[in-house]
Amino acid sequence: MTGLRLVFGIILVLLTGSLSADETTADEKNVRVGEAQQFAQGNKVAVIVGVNTYDQESGLRPLKYAAADADALTAVLQKHGYAARTLTNQKATKSYILNAIKRAGETLNPQQGTLVFAFSGHGFAQGGNNYLASYGTVGDNLSESALSMQELEQAVRATKARRAVLFIDACRDNPGLEGSKSIGQPSFIQQQSEGIQVLYATKFGEISWEHDSLKHGVFSYFLQKALNGEAADTQGAISFDNLKSYVQQQVANWTFTNLARTQKPFSMGENYGIFMLASSGNLPTVPTSVPKPEPVAAPPQPVTRPESVPEQTAATNLIAGRYIDHGDGTITDTQTKLIWKKCAEGQSGNNCSGTPTRYAWDDAMAKFGKGEWRLPTKDELKSLVYCSNGTQTPLADHKFCGEISPYQSPTISLQAFPNVSVGATYWSSSYTTDMTEKGASYVGFNSGYSGWGSKHFDFEVRLVRNGS
């Protein structure tokens, strides 16, 4: 079966700053390194929304794959290190969505972080305005019950994210509301606005298709594949331009071949060089003049875990000059005398295979807040930060490994703690009720940045215990 979404799918990219005239004419390699560094230094958060089911009194027909699109996109973004909150069906109310965007903004590095917002569901244009049909929307009262695109834009801009990317696929089905039509050209987007790029699923008023064989909308399906690495360049970078080209070609080819119709996404707006969305490789590239991490040491001889760590340990027994691997999944830090689990929760084995489990802070504290193995404090977690460019660690709050000098991500010893993703962010046990900070403390090992985030966000967990 084939379904339709009477346009629109959109990616909106907002930059709080833009490249200068001198920077736009710089050598492409330098631009790539600079953009990769800027992207790596900022943390990444996402709010993903999908609405299949609407209230019986809403006047809106249920959809088939909106929630599936949201779940799949969440999984892809989490793989790239985005801390994601997913709202589907009854949880996807207008107030919940706006609050989630606000909370996401509170976790972002000032003027550096990347925010992704995605919506799949019904959408309409009425009275000159465009609306997304969040849960609780009433078809004959869109102005009060639906989420307007103006409200969405204001909420996103208020986060002051360095990069804000919106993936919006609506309306995928026309419920036949009197006086309504499919979403038209977004009234809140100024075509000449600085730093804004838009990718539409197809032309205004035309059809954006979904299909049972994909279990997704066609546009959303290839968007996920693009972010999953198929739009990456030879260095593993997934930029806006590469993503746009991939999605345009794949959507047009698939609809022509399978539906005997052509749906071709198109873009508008200004282009400011390389705009990073994700990386499936080892970006950023580090110049040869930058110190590189130590080579992997030869496996240490089996040792019995000491009751206490000796003041002097032979350098040949240490990893990265400070860690002892006991061969049983634990690591001793000879500097702090703390004993860490080698793997994040959810991973296992000597190489820490598998995907880490992510927890909201309250859930993590309920499970790991007491006992021998526990969540580390903020300062304990910060002690693991490693800056390959020589920046002194541990870092002060809200600082990262280097604002100018390149460094390698993730900013942790991979010899001691293998398989840590570039975007890994970990909860600490530290929290505050101070309204100027809010929430609980985390450390992001993409740049070593530590800050305070909403307890509702899902981060990874690495446990510690005191050495004897």
C-alpha positions as CSV (number, residue, x, y, z in Angstrom):
1,M,0.0,0.0,0.0
2,T,1.1,3.5,-0.8
3,G,0.2,6.5,1.3
4,L,0.7,10.2,0.7
5,R,1.9,13.2,2.6
6,L,0.7,16.4,1.0
7,V,4.1,18.1,1.4
8,F,6.2,18.8,3.4
9,G,9.6,17.5,4.5
10,I,12.1,20.1,5.5
11,I,15.5,20.5,6.9
12,L,16.1,23.9,8.4
13,V,19.6,24.8,9.4
14,L,20.1,27.9,11.5
15,L,23.5,29.3,12.3
16,T,24.0,31.9,15.0
17,G,27.1,33.0,13.3
18,S,28.3,32.9,9.7
19,L,31.6,32.7,7.9
20,S,33.2,36.0,7.0
21,A,34.2,36.9,3.4
22,D,37.8,36.0,4.1
23,E,36.8,32.6,5.6
24,T,34.6,31.7,2.6
25,T,37.6,32.1,0.3
26,A,39.9,30.0,2.5
27,D,41.5,26.8,1.4
28,E,38.8,24.0,1.5
29,K,41.0,21.8,3.6
30,N,41.4,24.4,6.3
31,V,37.7,25.1,6.2
32,R,37.0,21.4,6.7
33,V,39.4,21.1,9.7
34,G,38.0,24.2,11.3
35,E,34.4,23.1,10.8
36,A,35.2,19.6,12.0
37,Q,36.9,21.1,15.1
38,Q,33.9,23.4,15.8
39,F,31.5,20.5,15.4
40,A,33.5,18.3,17.7
41,Q,33.8,20.9,20.4
42,G,30.0,21.3,20.8
43,N,27.7,18.7,22.2
44,K,24.7,17.4,20.3
45,V,21.1,17.0,21.4
46,A,17.9,16.0,19.6
47,V,14.1,16.2,20.2
48,I,12.3,13.7,17.9
49,V,8.5,13.7,17.5
50,G,6.2,11.2,15.7
51,V,2.4,11.1,15.9
52,N,0.5,8.2,14.5
53,T,-2.6,8.3,16.8
54,Y,-4.8,11.4,17.4
55,D,-7.7,11.7,19.7
56,Q,-11.0,10.5,18.3
57,E,-12.5,14.0,18.7
58,S,-9.7,15.7,16.8
59,G,-11.1,15.1,13.4
60,L,-7.7,13.7,12.2
61,R,-7.2,10.3,10.8
62,P,-4.5,8.1,12.3
63,L,-1.2,7.7,10.4
64,K,0.9,4.5,9.8
65,Y,4.6,5.3,10.0
66,A,5.2,8.6,11.8
67,A,6.2,7.0,15.1
68,A,8.4,4.5,13.2
69,D,10.2,7.4,11.5
70,A,10.8,9.0,14.9
71,D,12.2,5.9,16.5
72,A,14.5,5.1,13.5
73,L,15.8,8.7,13.3
74,T,16.5,8.6,17.1
75,A,18.5,5.4,16.8
76,V,20.6,6.9,14.0
77,L,21.3,10.2,15.8
78,Q,22.2,8.4,19.0
79,K,24.8,6.4,17.1
80,H,26.3,9.8,16.2
81,G,26.5,10.9,19.8
82,Y,23.3,12.9,20.0
83,A,21.5,12.9,23.4
84,A,18.0,12.3,22.2
85,R,14.5,12.6,23.7
86,T,11.7,11.0,21.7
87,L,8.1,12.0,22.0
88,T,5.5,9.8,20.3
89,N,1.7,9.8,20.2
90,Q,0.2,10.8,23.6
91,K,3.5,12.2,24.8
92,A,3.9,14.4,21.8
93,T,1.7,17.3,23.0
94,K,2.4,20.9,22.1
95,S,3.5,21.8,25.6
96,Y,5.8,18.7,26.0
97,I,7.4,19.5,22.6
98,L,8.2,23.1,23.5
99,N,9.4,22.2,26.9
100,A,11.7,19.5,25.5
101,I,13.2,22.0,23.1
102,K,13.8,24.5,26.0
103,R,15.4,21.8,28.1
104,A,17.6,20.7,25.2
105,G,18.9,24.2,24.8
106,E,19.9,24.2,28.5
107,T,22.4,21.4,27.8
108,L,24.1,22.9,24.8
109,N,27.6,24.4,24.9
110,P,27.1,28.2,24.5
111,Q,27.2,29.2,20.8
112,Q,28.6,25.8,19.8
113,G,26.2,22.9,20.3
114,T,24.1,21.2,17.7
115,L,20.3,20.9,18.1
116,V,18.2,18.6,16.0
117,F,14.4,18.7,16.0
118,A,12.4,16.2,13.9
119,F,8.6,15.9,13.4
120,S,6.6,13.3,11.6
121,G,2.8,13.7,11.5
122,H,-0.1,15.7,10.1
123,G,0.5,19.3,9.0
124,F,-1.7,22.1,7.6
125,A,-1.8,25.6,6.3
126,Q,-4.7,27.7,7.4
127,G,-5.3,31.4,7.6
128,G,-1.9,32.2,6.2
129,N,-0.2,30.1,8.9
130,N,1.5,26.7,9.0
131,Y,0.8,24.2,11.8
132,L,2.1,20.8,13.0
133,A,-0.6,18.6,14.4
134,S,0.9,17.6,17.8
135,Y,-1.2,15.3,20.0
136,G,-4.2,17.2,21.3
137,T,-4.7,19.1,18.1
138,V,-8.3,19.8,17.2
139,G,-8.9,20.1,13.5
140,D,-11.3,22.9,13.6
141,N,-9.2,24.9,16.1
142,L,-5.7,24.8,14.8
143,S,-4.6,28.2,15.9
144,E,-5.0,27.3,19.6
145,S,-4.4,23.6,19.7
146,A,-1.7,22.9,17.1
147,L,2.0,23.8,17.2
148,S,2.5,26.7,14.8
149,M,5.8,26.9,12.8
150,Q,6.3,30.4,14.2
151,E,6.2,29.0,17.8
152,L,8.6,26.2,16.8
153,E,11.0,28.7,15.2
154,Q,11.0,30.9,18.3
155,A,11.6,28.0,20.6
156,V,14.6,26.8,18.5
157,R,16.1,30.2,18.1
158,A,15.8,30.7,21.9
159,T,18.2,27.8,22.4
160,K,21.0,29.9,20.8
161,A,22.5,26.7,19.3
162,R,25.4,27.1,17.0
163,R,23.6,24.7,14.7
164,A,19.9,24.0,14.7
165,V,18.6,21.4,12.3
166,L,14.9,20.8,11.7
167,F,13.6,17.6,10.0
168,I,9.9,18.1,9.3
169,D,7.7,15.6,7.3
170,A,4.1,16.8,7.2
171,C,1.4,16.6,6.1
172,R,1.6,13.0,5.0
173,D,-2.2,12.6,4.7
174,N,-5.0,15.1,4.0
175,P,-7.8,14.7,6.6
176,G,-10.0,17.0,4.6
177,L,-10.4,19.8,7.1
178,E,-12.7,22.5,5.9
179,G,-10.8,25.6,5.0
180,S,-7.4,23.9,5.3
181,K,-4.8,22.7,2.8
182,S,-1.4,21.0,2.9
183,I,1.4,23.0,4.3
184,G,2.7,25.7,1.9
185,Q,5.9,27.7,1.7
186,P,6.9,28.3,5.4
187,S,6.0,31.9,6.2
188,F,8.7,32.2,8.9
189,I,11.6,31.4,6.6
190,Q,13.2,34.4,5.0
191,Q,14.8,33.2,1.8
192,Q,17.7,35.6,2.2
193,S,18.2,35.0,5.9
194,E,21.8,34.5,6.9
195,G,22.9,31.0,7.6
196,I,19.6,29.3,6.8
197,Q,19.3,26.3,4.4
198,V,16.1,24.4,3.7
199,L,15.5,21.0,2.1
200,Y,12.0,20.2,1.1
201,A,10.6,16.7,0.5
202,T,9.0,17.9,-2.7
203,K,7.5,21.0,-4.3
204,F,4.8,22.9,-2.3
205,G,1.4,21.4,-2.6
206,E,2.6,18.2,-4.3
207,I,2.8,14.7,-2.8
208,S,5.3,13.2,-0.4
209,W,4.8,9.5,-0.5
210,E,5.1,6.7,2.1
211,H,5.0,3.0,1.4
212,D,4.4,-0.3,3.2
213,S,7.5,-1.9,1.7
214,L,9.7,0.7,3.5
215,K,7.6,0.9,6.7
216,H,8.5,4.6,6.5
217,G,7.9,7.7,4.4
218,V,10.2,7.7,1.3
219,F,11.8,11.0,2.3
220,S,12.3,9.9,5.9
221,Y,13.6,6.5,4.9
222,F,16.4,7.9,2.7
223,L,17.1,10.7,5.3
224,Q,17.9,8.0,7.8
225,K,20.1,6.1,5.3
226,A,22.0,9.3,4.6
227,L,22.7,10.0,8.3
228,N,23.6,6.3,8.7
229,G,26.6,6.8,6.6
230,E,25.5,6.6,3.0
231,A,25.9,10.3,2.5
232,A,29.4,10.4,4.1
233,D,32.4,11.6,2.2
234,T,35.7,9.7,2.0
235,Q,36.7,11.0,5.4
236,G,33.5,10.0,7.0
237,A,32.0,13.5,7.2
238,I,28.2,13.9,6.7
239,S,27.6,17.5,5.6
240,F,24.4,19.2,4.7
241,D,25.3,19.4,1.1
242,N,26.2,15.7,0.8
243,L,23.0,14.7,2.6
244,K,20.9,16.9,0.4
245,S,22.4,15.5,-2.8
246,Y,22.0,11.9,-1.6
247,V,18.4,12.4,-0.5
248,Q,17.4,14.2,-3.7
249,Q,18.8,11.5,-6.0
250,Q,17.5,8.5,-4.0
251,V,14.0,9.8,-3.4
252,A,13.6,10.7,-7.1
253,N,14.9,7.4,-8.3
254,W,12.8,5.3,-5.9
255,T,9.5,7.0,-6.5
256,F,10.0,6.9,-10.3
257,T,11.0,3.2,-10.3
258,N,8.4,2.0,-7.8
259,L,5.5,4.4,-8.0
260,A,5.8,5.6,-11.6
261,R,5.9,9.1,-10.2
262,T,8.7,11.5,-9.4
263,Q,9.2,13.1,-6.0
264,K,12.3,15.2,-5.9
265,P,13.3,17.2,-2.8
266,F,14.7,20.7,-3.5
267,S,16.6,23.2,-1.4
268,M,16.7,27.0,-1.0
269,G,18.7,29.4,1.1
270,E,22.3,30.3,1.3
271,N,25.3,28.0,1.5
272,Y,28.1,28.7,4.0
273,G,30.7,26.1,3.1
274,I,31.0,22.8,4.9
275,F,28.2,22.4,7.5
276,M,28.8,19.2,9.5
277,L,25.8,17.2,10.7
278,A,27.6,14.0,11.7
279,S,30.7,11.9,11.2
280,S,31.1,8.2,10.7
281,G,34.8,8.5,10.6
282,N,37.6,9.9,12.9
283,L,37.0,13.6,12.4
284,P,38.4,16.1,13.1
285,T,41.6,15.6,11.2
286,V,44.5,16.5,13.4
287,P,47.6,18.1,11.8
288,T,50.8,16.2,12.2
289,S,52.3,18.9,14.4
290,V,49.7,18.1,17.1
291,P,50.8,15.4,19.6
292,K,49.1,12.1,19.0
293,P,47.8,9.7,21.6
294,E,50.2,7.1,22.9
295,P,50.3,3.8,21.0
296,V,48.6,0.9,22.6
297,A,50.9,-0.6,25.1
298,A,51.7,-4.3,25.1
299,P,49.1,-6.2,27.2
300,P,50.2,-6.2,30.8
301,Q,51.1,-9.4,32.6
302,P,48.2,-10.7,34.7
303,V,48.3,-9.3,38.2
304,T,46.2,-9.7,41.3
305,R,44.2,-6.7,42.2
306,P,46.0,-5.0,45.0
307,E,44.2,-4.1,48.2
308,S,45.7,-0.7,47.7
309,V,47.5,0.9,44.8
310,P,51.3,1.3,45.4
311,E,52.7,4.7,45.4
312,Q,55.2,3.7,42.7
313,T,54.3,1.4,39.8
314,A,56.6,0.5,37.0
315,A,55.8,2.5,33.9
316,T,55.7,-0.6,31.8
317,N,52.7,-1.8,33.7
318,L,50.7,1.4,33.1
319,I,48.3,2.4,30.3
320,A,48.6,6.0,29.2
321,G,51.0,6.5,32.1
322,R,48.4,6.1,34.8
323,Y,45.9,3.2,34.4
324,I,46.1,-0.4,35.4
325,D,43.9,-2.9,33.6
326,H,43.2,-5.8,36.0
327,G,41.9,-8.1,33.3
328,D,38.5,-8.5,34.9
329,G,36.7,-5.5,33.5
330,T,38.1,-3.0,36.0
331,I,40.6,-0.2,35.6
332,T,42.5,1.5,38.5
333,D,43.6,5.1,38.1
334,T,46.8,5.4,40.0
335,Q,46.5,9.2,40.1
336,T,43.1,9.4,41.8
337,K,43.1,5.9,43.4
338,L,39.6,5.3,41.9
339,I,38.6,1.9,40.4
340,W,36.5,2.3,37.2
341,K,34.5,-0.2,35.2
342,K,36.3,-0.5,31.9
343,C,33.0,-0.4,29.9
344,A,30.0,1.8,30.0
345,E,26.8,0.1,31.2
346,G,25.4,-2.0,28.4
347,Q,28.8,-2.9,26.9
348,S,30.8,-6.0,27.7
349,G,34.0,-7.9,26.9
350,N,37.6,-6.8,26.8
351,N,36.9,-4.4,23.9
352,C,33.6,-3.1,25.4
353,S,31.5,-4.3,22.5
354,G,27.9,-3.4,22.1
355,T,25.9,-0.2,22.5
356,P,25.9,1.6,25.8
357,T,22.5,1.9,27.6
358,R,21.3,5.4,28.0
359,Y,19.4,6.5,31.2
360,A,17.5,9.6,32.3
361,W,19.3,10.9,35.4
362,D,16.6,9.8,37.9
363,D,16.6,6.3,36.5
364,A,20.4,6.1,36.7
365,M,20.4,7.3,40.3
366,A,17.7,4.8,41.2
367,K,19.7,2.0,39.8
368,F,23.3,3.0,40.6
369,G,23.0,5.7,43.3
370,K,23.9,3.3,46.1
371,G,26.2,0.4,46.6
372,E,29.8,-0.4,46.0
373,W,29.7,0.5,42.3
374,R,28.1,3.9,41.9
375,L,27.7,6.9,39.6
376,P,30.8,9.1,39.8
377,T,30.7,12.6,41.1
378,K,31.2,15.4,38.6
379,D,34.9,15.9,39.5
380,E,35.6,12.2,39.5
381,L,34.2,11.9,36.0
382,K,36.1,15.0,34.8
383,S,39.3,13.4,36.0
384,L,39.0,11.0,33.0
385,V,39.2,13.8,30.4
386,Y,42.2,13.5,28.2
387,C,43.2,16.3,25.8
388,S,45.6,15.2,23.1
389,N,46.7,18.8,22.4
390,G,48.1,19.1,25.9
391,T,45.4,21.3,27.5
392,Q,45.6,20.9,31.3
393,T,43.1,18.6,32.8
394,P,40.8,18.3,34.6
395,L,39.0,21.2,32.9
396,A,36.9,23.9,34.6
397,D,33.2,23.6,34.1
398,H,31.9,24.7,30.7
399,K,35.4,24.5,29.2
400,F,36.7,22.1,26.6
401,C,40.0,20.7,25.4
402,G,41.0,23.7,23.3
403,E,39.3,26.6,21.6
404,I,42.1,27.0,19.1
405,S,44.4,24.0,19.1
406,P,43.1,20.9,17.4
407,Y,42.7,17.8,19.5
408,Q,41.4,14.3,18.9
409,S,38.0,13.1,20.0
410,P,36.9,11.3,22.1
411,T,38.7,13.0,24.9
412,I,39.4,9.9,27.0
413,S,42.1,7.3,26.9
414,L,40.8,4.7,24.5
415,Q,43.6,2.3,25.5
416,A,42.1,2.2,29.0
417,F,38.5,2.7,28.0
418,P,37.9,1.2,24.5
419,N,35.0,1.8,22.2
420,V,33.9,5.2,23.5
421,S,32.0,7.0,20.8
422,V,33.1,10.5,19.8
423,G,29.8,12.0,21.1
424,A,29.7,10.0,24.4
425,T,28.1,11.9,27.2
426,Y,28.0,10.5,30.8
427,W,25.9,11.4,33.8
428,S,27.5,12.2,37.2
429,S,25.8,11.9,40.6
430,S,26.2,15.7,41.1
431,Y,23.0,17.8,40.9
432,T,21.7,21.2,41.9
433,T,18.4,22.9,42.6
434,D,19.9,26.3,41.8
435,M,17.7,27.8,39.1
436,T,20.8,29.4,37.5
437,E,22.2,25.9,36.8
438,K,19.3,23.4,36.8
439,G,19.4,19.6,36.7
440,A,22.4,17.3,37.0
441,S,26.0,17.4,35.9
442,Y,27.4,15.6,32.9
443,V,30.7,15.3,31.0
444,G,30.8,15.0,27.3
445,F,33.9,13.2,25.9
446,N,33.6,14.6,22.4
447,S,35.4,17.7,23.8
448,G,35.8,17.2,27.6
449,Y,33.0,19.7,28.2
450,S,31.1,19.5,31.5
451,G,27.9,21.2,32.3
452,W,24.4,21.0,33.8
453,G,21.6,19.3,31.9
454,S,18.0,18.5,32.2
455,K,17.5,15.2,34.2
456,H,15.1,14.1,31.4
457,F,17.8,13.6,28.9
458,D,19.3,10.2,28.2
459,F,23.0,9.9,28.7
460,E,25.5,7.0,29.2
461,V,26.7,5.7,32.5
462,R,30.2,4.6,33.6
463,L,30.5,3.3,37.2
464,V,33.2,3.8,39.8
465,R,34.1,2.6,43.2
466,N,36.6,3.8,45.8
467,G,40.0,2.2,46.0
468,S,41.0,0.8,49.3
